């Protein structure tokens, strides 16, 4: 499951951040690291970006970048 597939309001843990080195470095600098809990707060319409929460920080992430973040399935 990727961050893009996570439903609004659900939380999950990051398993892996994929992509080229500049993208991974930027994601790590924003706090998107393996093992961190992430939640989708809101989705923009028409394929726009996602508002996510990592710890106490809210971020806006493009959907194409959200597809590169693999998650551990959320608990039922």
HUVENZI-V945160 format. One record per helix or strand of 2 or more residues. SS is the DSSP state (helix for helix, strand for strand). FROM is the first residue (numbers start at 1). TO is the last residue. Records with the same first field share a line. If there is no record, write none. Layout:
# HUVENZI-V945160
SS=FROM-TO / FROM-TO
This chain:
# HUVENZI-V945160
helix=3-5 / 21-29 / 63-66
strand=11-17 / 37-43 / 50-54 / 57-61 / 69-72
